[in-house]
């Protein structure tokens, strides 16, 4: 057994799933090619317990926008560690980071911090219910593990399930029907403003803004993934649609655990009347990472670089598909592209995509397709070549 195998077997005895995050569960379908554990990372590269190296496009599920162990961010963390993490009163860094977000995000007249994206979404929903006096919410996309966002899960009370309606991605007509039927009872529409790989027109977001305004509901953008990645001001800057409230996490601190919810003063000031508080929300170490990350995003051509590298990857992978004799399609946007092999035979296409993904791991590419500031042209070109070799392996495995 490899070191990875041994750790995975032991972890499954002690930890449900063998890890703390559902999306990091080891996939039996990927076999031993996919490592269950990563020991260290630097820039855009990771190494597993057996010393195998990967060009990483998972970016820790999205938070790594600058690159692993980015020196300026880590130095800011070390400097804050010398001062302390949490205190008996507020830290001045809370205001400093709030000011940065205010300057970057269109809706952010006021800002409050939490630790996870799910926390921030929960707080936004509580504010919306308090402001409108209504209980129903509409969701579009994934918003975390709380009962309000998991209406179909075991353990969620039926009374809670009945207050949540889910709308399919980009189904504008379904959204209109729902508001016609229940609009007077809807407190908020909580939505991912962009579904990765889906429609990039922003039509759904614009119609969501119109409908919520018409029916007196609040529009909440879940920018946990899109925030500071699609653009400096997130999806609301990218699409030109300003929500009432918004949640941010992931990319805002290059991997350190912090989230923020923010919005228009008239709604955020409702916090004077309701209780949404937790001890570690003002953790100064994570806020130091956020401060450094946001300043870099404002100062350096981060978005120009990650868009360019992503588009290079998309073009290169499609060309690799042609070289290999398969119809490999790139969709989505440069900062987070998506790839899929198309085939007239749907079953064969599914097998090819699984085999290609498994072969990518074997060739040292960790797929999921977020791009970081540390990905350079040479990394992209190496990925494309390995992607081509993985396609050849997939064709051989499926033939």
C-alpha positions in Angstrom: 0.0 0.0 0.0 1.1 3.6 -0.7 1.3 6.1 2.1 -1.9 7.7 0.7 -3.7 4.4 0.8 -2.7 3.7 4.4 -3.8 7.2 5.6 -7.1 6.9 3.8 -7.8 3.5 5.3 -7.0 4.9 8.8 -8.9 8.1 8.3 -12.1 6.3 7.3 -12.0 4.5 10.7 -11.8 7.7 12.6 -13.4 10.4 10.4 -16.7 10.1 8.5 -15.9 10.4 4.8 -12.2 10.3 5.8 -12.1 14.1 5.5 -13.8 17.2 6.7 -15.3 18.5 3.4 -17.7 16.6 1.2 -16.1 17.8 -2.0 -12.7 16.4 -0.8 -14.0 12.9 -0.4 -11.8 10.4 -2.2 -13.5 9.1 -5.4 -13.3 5.3 -5.8 -14.0 5.9 -9.5 -10.7 7.7 -9.8 -8.8 4.9 -8.1 -5.2 5.3 -6.9 -4.5 7.9 -9.5 -6.3 10.5 -7.4 -4.5 11.2 -4.1 -6.6 11.2 -0.9 -4.2 13.5 0.9 -2.0 16.5 0.0 1.0 17.1 2.2 2.1 20.5 0.9 1.6 23.1 -1.9 3.4 26.1 -3.4 2.3 28.4 -6.2 0.2 26.3 -8.5 1.7 22.9 -7.5 0.9 20.4 -4.9 2.6 17.2 -3.6 0.8 14.2 -2.1 2.0 11.9 0.7 3.9 9.8 -1.7 5.8 12.8 -3.2 3.8 12.9 -6.5 3.6 16.4 -8.0 0.4 17.9 -9.5 -0.3 21.1 -11.3 -3.4 22.2 -9.3 -6.6 23.6 -10.8 -8.8 22.8 -7.9 -7.3 25.7 -5.9 -8.6 24.2 -2.6 -12.2 24.3 -4.0 -11.8 28.0 -5.1 -10.1 30.0 -2.3 -6.6 30.0 -3.8 -6.6 32.9 -6.2 -3.0 34.1 -5.9 -1.3 30.8 -5.4 -0.4 28.6 -2.4 1.9 30.0 0.2 1.8 33.4 -1.5 4.6 35.3 0.3 3.0 38.7 0.8 -0.2 37.2 2.2 1.7 34.8 4.5 4.0 37.6 5.7 0.9 39.7 6.7 -0.4 36.7 8.6 3.0 36.2 10.4 3.0 39.9 11.3 -0.5 39.7 12.8 0.3 36.5 14.7 2.9 38.5 16.5 0.2 40.9 17.7 -2.6 38.3 18.4 -5.6 36.7 16.8 -8.7 37.7 18.8 -9.0 40.2 21.6 -11.4 41.3 24.3 -12.7 44.0 22.0 -12.7 44.7 18.2 -9.5 44.8 16.2 -8.8 47.8 14.0 -8.2 45.5 11.1 -12.0 44.8 10.9 -12.5 48.4 9.7 -9.6 48.2 7.4 -10.9 45.2 5.6 -14.4 46.5 5.6 -13.2 49.6 3.9 -11.4 47.6 1.2 -14.6 45.6 0.5 -16.7 48.8 0.4 -14.4 50.3 -2.2 -14.4 47.1 -4.4 -17.9 45.7 -4.2 -20.9 47.7 -5.6 -23.5 46.8 -3.0 -21.2 46.9 0.0 -22.3 50.0 2.0 -21.8 48.1 5.2 -19.8 44.9 5.9 -19.8 42.2 8.5 -17.5 39.2 8.9 -18.1 35.5 9.6 -15.9 32.4 9.0 -17.6 30.4 6.1 -19.7 31.1 3.1 -22.6 29.1 4.6 -22.4 31.4 7.7 -22.7 34.5 5.5 -25.6 33.2 3.5 -27.5 32.3 6.6 -27.0 35.8 8.0 -28.2 37.3 4.7 -31.4 35.2 4.9 -32.0 36.2 8.5 -31.7 39.9 7.6 -34.1 39.5 4.6 -36.7 37.8 6.8 -36.4 40.5 9.5 -36.6 43.3 6.9 -39.6 42.0 5.0 -41.5 40.2 7.7 -41.8 37.3 5.3 -40.6 33.7 5.7 -40.3 32.2 2.2 -37.0 32.1 0.4 -36.1 31.1 -3.2 -32.7 29.5 -3.8 -30.8 29.0 -7.0 -27.6 27.0 -6.6 -25.7 25.6 -3.6 -25.5 27.8 -0.6 -24.1 25.6 2.2 -25.2 23.0 4.7 -27.8 24.9 6.8 -31.4 23.7 6.9 -32.6 26.7 5.0 -30.4 25.7 2.0 -30.9 21.9 2.2 -34.7 21.4 1.9 -34.4 17.8 0.5 -31.9 16.5 3.1 -32.5 14.0 5.9 -32.7 15.7 9.2 -34.3 18.9 7.9 -37.7 19.5 9.5 -40.6 19.5 7.1 -41.7 22.9 8.4 -38.4 24.3 7.1 -38.6 22.5 3.8 -42.0 24.1 3.1 -40.5 27.5 3.2 -37.9 27.0 0.5 -38.4 26.9 -3.3 -35.5 26.0 -5.6 -35.3 27.3 -9.2 -33.2 25.5 -11.8 -30.2 27.2 -13.3 -31.0 29.9 -15.8 -34.7 28.9 -16.0 -36.1 32.5 -16.2 -39.6 31.3 -16.9 -39.7 29.1 -13.8 -38.5 32.1 -11.8 -41.3 34.3 -13.2 -43.9 31.6 -12.4 -42.7 31.3 -8.9 -42.9 35.0 -8.2 -46.4 35.2 -9.8 -47.6 32.4 -7.5 -45.8 33.3 -4.2 -44.1 36.7 -4.7 -46.0 38.5 -2.0 -44.7 35.9 0.6 -41.1 35.7 -0.6 -38.5 37.4 1.7 -35.5 36.9 -0.6 -34.1 35.2 -3.7 -30.7 33.8 -2.8 -28.8 32.9 -5.9 -25.4 32.1 -7.3 -25.2 34.9 -9.9 -23.2 32.7 -12.3 -23.3 28.9 -12.6 -19.9 27.7 -13.7 -20.0 26.6 -17.3 -23.5 27.9 -17.8 -25.0 31.0 -19.5 -22.7 34.0 -19.3 -25.2 36.6 -20.5 -26.4 37.6 -17.0 -30.1 37.5 -18.2 -31.1 35.5 -15.1 -29.5 37.9 -12.7 -31.1 40.9 -14.4 -34.6 39.3 -14.3 -34.0 38.4 -10.7 -33.2 42.0 -9.9 -36.4 43.1 -11.7 -38.7 40.6 -10.0 -37.4 41.0 -6.5 -37.8 44.8 -6.8 -41.3 44.4 -8.1 -42.5 42.1 -5.4 -40.7 43.7 -2.4 -38.3 40.8 -1.8 -34.5 41.2 -1.3 -32.0 40.0 -3.9 -29.1 38.2 -2.3 -26.0 37.2 -4.4 -24.1 34.2 -3.1 -20.7 35.3 -4.3 -18.8 32.7 -2.3 -17.2 31.4 -5.5 -17.6 34.4 -7.9 -16.5 37.0 -5.5 -13.1 38.6 -6.3 -12.7 35.9 -9.0 -14.9 36.9 -11.9 -13.9 40.6 -11.3 -12.5 42.7 -8.5 -16.1 43.5 -7.5 -17.4 40.0 -8.2 -20.3 39.0 -10.4 -22.2 42.2 -9.6 -19.5 44.2 -11.3 -19.1 41.6 -14.1 -22.9 41.6 -14.9 -23.7 45.1 -13.8 -26.4 43.9 -11.5 -26.4 45.2 -7.9 -28.0 43.0 -5.3 -29.4 44.2 -1.9 -27.1 41.8 0.1 -24.2 39.6 -0.9 -22.0 36.9 0.6 -18.2 36.5 0.0 -15.7 33.9 1.2 -13.1 31.7 -0.7 -10.9 34.0 -2.8 -11.1 37.0 -0.5 -8.2 35.7 1.7 -6.3 33.3 -0.6 -7.3 30.3 1.5 -7.5 31.6 5.1 -10.9 31.0 6.8 -13.0 34.1 6.6 -16.2 35.2 5.0 -18.2 38.5 4.7 -21.7 39.5 4.1 -22.4 43.0 3.0 -25.1 45.2 1.5 -27.1 48.3 1.4 -27.1 50.3 4.7 -30.9 50.2 5.0 -30.8 46.4 5.2 -27.5 45.9 7.1 -28.6 48.3 9.8 -31.2 45.8 10.7 -28.4 44.1 12.6 -29.0 46.7 15.4 -32.3 44.8 16.1 -31.4 41.1 15.5 -28.7 38.8 16.9 -26.1 37.5 14.4 -22.8 37.1 16.3 -20.0 34.6 16.9 -16.8 34.8 18.8 -14.4 34.1 15.9 -16.0 36.4 13.3 -13.3 39.1 13.9 -10.3 36.7 13.8 -7.5 39.1 13.0 -5.2 36.5 11.4 -7.7 35.6 8.7 -8.5 39.3 8.3 -4.8 40.1 7.8 -4.8 37.6 5.0 -7.9 39.2 3.5 -6.4 42.6 3.8 -3.2 41.6 2.0 -5.1 39.6 -0.7 -7.6 42.4 -1.5 -4.8 45.0 -1.7 -2.9 42.7 -4.2 -6.1 42.3 -6.2 -6.4 46.1 -6.4 -2.8 46.8 -7.1 -1.7 44.0 -9.5 -3.1 42.7 -12.9 -4.4 39.6 -11.2 -7.6 39.4 -13.2 -6.0 40.2 -16.5 -3.5 37.4 -15.8 -6.0 34.7 -14.7 -8.4 35.5 -17.5 -5.6 35.2 -20.1 -4.2 32.0 -18.6 -7.7 30.5 -18.5 -8.4 31.4 -22.1 -5.0 29.9 -23.1 -6.0 26.7 -21.3 -9.4 26.6 -23.0 -7.9 27.1 -26.5 -5.0 24.6 -25.8 -7.3 21.9 -24.5 -9.6 22.1 -27.5 -6.6 21.8 -29.8 -5.3 18.9 -27.8 -8.7 17.2 -28.3 -8.4 17.7 -32.1 -4.9 16.2 -32.0 -6.2 13.2 -30.1 -9.2 12.8 -32.3 -11.9 13.6 -29.8 -14.4 16.4 -29.5 -13.3 18.1 -26.4 -15.3 21.2 -25.7 -14.3 24.1 -23.4 -17.2 26.1 -21.9 -17.6 28.8 -19.2 -15.2 31.7 -18.6 -11.4 31.9 -18.5 -11.1 32.3 -14.7 -12.9 28.9 -14.2 -13.3 27.0 -17.5 -15.0 23.6 -17.9 -14.1 20.8 -20.2 -16.1 17.8 -21.5 -15.7 15.2 -24.2 -18.7 15.0 -26.4 -19.7 11.9 -28.4 -22.7 10.8 -30.3 -22.9 7.8 -28.0 -23.8 9.2 -24.5 -22.6 6.2 -22.7 -19.2 6.3 -24.4 -18.9 10.0 -23.7 -19.5 9.4 -20.0 -16.8 6.6 -20.0 -14.3 8.8 -21.9 -14.8 11.7 -19.5 -14.3 9.5 -16.5 -11.2 7.8 -18.0 -9.8 11.2 -19.0 -10.2 12.6 -15.5 -8.5 9.6 -14.0 -5.7 9.8 -16.6 -5.2 13.5 -15.8 -4.4 12.6 -12.1 -2.0 9.9 -13.3 -0.2 12.5 -15.5 0.1 15.0 -12.6 -2.8 17.4 -13.3 -5.4 18.0 -10.6 -8.6 19.0 -12.5 -11.5 21.1 -11.5 -10.4 24.1 -13.5 -9.9 27.2 -11.4 -7.0 29.4 -12.5 -4.7 31.2 -10.0 -2.3 34.1 -10.4 0.5 31.6 -10.0 -0.4 29.7 -13.1 2.0 30.9 -15.8 2.2 30.2 -19.5 4.6 27.4 -19.0 2.3 25.7 -16.5 -0.7 26.0 -18.9 1.3 24.6 -21.8 2.5 21.7 -19.7 -1.1 21.1 -18.6 -2.2 21.0 -22.2 0.4 18.5 -23.2 -0.5 16.3 -20.3 -4.1 16.7 -21.1 -3.4 15.4 -24.6 -1.5 12.4 -23.2 -4.4 11.8 -20.8 -6.9 11.9 -23.8 -4.8 9.2 -25.6 -4.9 7.1 -22.4 -8.6 7.6 -22.1 -9.2 6.5 -25.7 -7.1 3.4 -25.2 -9.0 2.5 -21.9 -12.4 2.9 -23.5 -11.7 1.3 -26.9 
